[in-house]
């Protein structure tokens, strides 16, 4: 009985083992392809996330630059206004002094004077 079953096992076992080995090799190839696709997908996801982050970072940087430029412009306008006001004040002082001299000369010709109150 041992000889018969050994022959049977030997004849049928090879084809079964070969089929199993082929199936296993095929499964290994499929698993490698799947793993490669997953790695590619993971890499693309990381790349896309980094690109989105960079884009948002650039947008935020651009908006901060715009705000900074606007603040600088407002500060420059403030300085320009104060400079214009000081120039106007000096000009008005000179005009008032010249008018005062002119009026005092006029009043002196008429024999009159400005009233100044002593404190």
C-alpha positions in Angstrom: 0.0 0.0 0.0 2.8 2.4 0.7 4.3 2.1 -2.8 1.0 2.8 -4.5 0.2 5.9 -2.5 3.7 7.1 -2.9 3.4 6.8 -6.7 0.1 8.6 -6.6 1.4 11.4 -4.5 4.5 11.8 -6.7 2.5 12.0 -9.9 -0.2 14.4 -8.8 1.9 16.4 -6.4 4.2 18.0 -9.0 1.4 19.6 -11.0 -0.3 20.9 -7.8 3.0 22.3 -6.5 3.8 23.9 -9.8 0.3 25.5 -9.9 0.7 26.7 -6.3 4.2 28.0 -7.0 2.9 29.9 -10.1 -0.1 31.3 -8.1 2.3 32.4 -5.4 4.7 34.1 -7.8 1.7 35.8 -9.5 0.4 36.9 -6.0 3.8 38.3 -5.1 4.0 40.2 -8.4 0.5 41.6 -7.8 1.4 42.6 -4.2 4.5 44.3 -5.5 2.5 46.3 -8.1 -0.1 47.2 -5.5 2.6 48.3 -3.1 4.3 50.4 -5.8 0.9 52.0 -6.7 0.3 52.8 -3.0 3.8 54.3 -2.6 3.2 56.4 -5.7 -0.2 57.5 -4.5 1.2 58.4 -1.0 4.1 60.3 -2.6 1.7 62.2 -4.8 -0.5 63.0 -1.8 2.5 64.4 0.1 3.6 66.4 -2.9 0.1 67.9 -3.3 -0.1 68.7 0.4 3.2 70.4 0.2 2.2 72.3 -2.9 -1.0 73.5 -1.3 0.8 74.5 1.8 3.3 76.5 -0.2 0.6 78.1 -2.2 -1.3 79.2 1.0 2.0 80.4 2.5 2.7 82.5 -0.6 -0.8 83.9 -0.5 -0.4 84.8 3.2 3.0 86.3 2.6 1.6 88.3 -0.3 -1.2 89.6 1.8 1.1 90.5 4.6 3.4 92.4 2.2 0.4 94.3 0.9 -0.6 95.2 4.4 2.9 96.3 5.2 3.1 98.5 2.1 -0.3 100.0 3.0 1.0 100.8 6.5 4.1 102.4 5.1 2.0 104.5 2.7 -0.2 105.6 5.5 2.8 106.6 7.5 4.4 108.4 4.6 1.1 110.3 4.0 1.0 111.2 7.7 4.5 112.6 7.5 3.7 114.4 4.3 0.6 116.0 5.9 2.6 117.1 9.0 5.3 118.5 6.8 2.7 120.4 4.7 1.1 121.7 7.9 4.4 123.0 9.3 5.2 124.7 5.9 1.8 126.2 5.9 2.2 127.5 9.4 5.6 129.1 8.6 4.1 130.7 5.5 1.1 132.0 7.5 3.4 133.4 10.2 5.5 135.2 7.6 2.3 136.5 5.9 0.9 137.7 9.3 4.2 139.4 10.2 4.3 141.2 6.9 0.7 142.3 7.2 1.4 143.4 10.8 4.3 145.5 9.6 2.2 146.9 6.7 -0.7 147.8 9.1 1.6 149.3 11.7 3.2 151.4 8.9 -0.2 152.5 7.8 -1.3 153.3 11.3 1.9 155.2 11.9 1.3 157.3 8.9 -2.1 158.1 10.2 -0.7 158.9 13.6 -2.2 155.9 15.3 -0.9 152.8 17.0 -2.0 149.2 17.8 -3.5 148.7 21.3 -1.3 146.4 23.3 -2.4 145.4 26.7 0.2 145.0 29.4 -0.1 142.1 31.7 
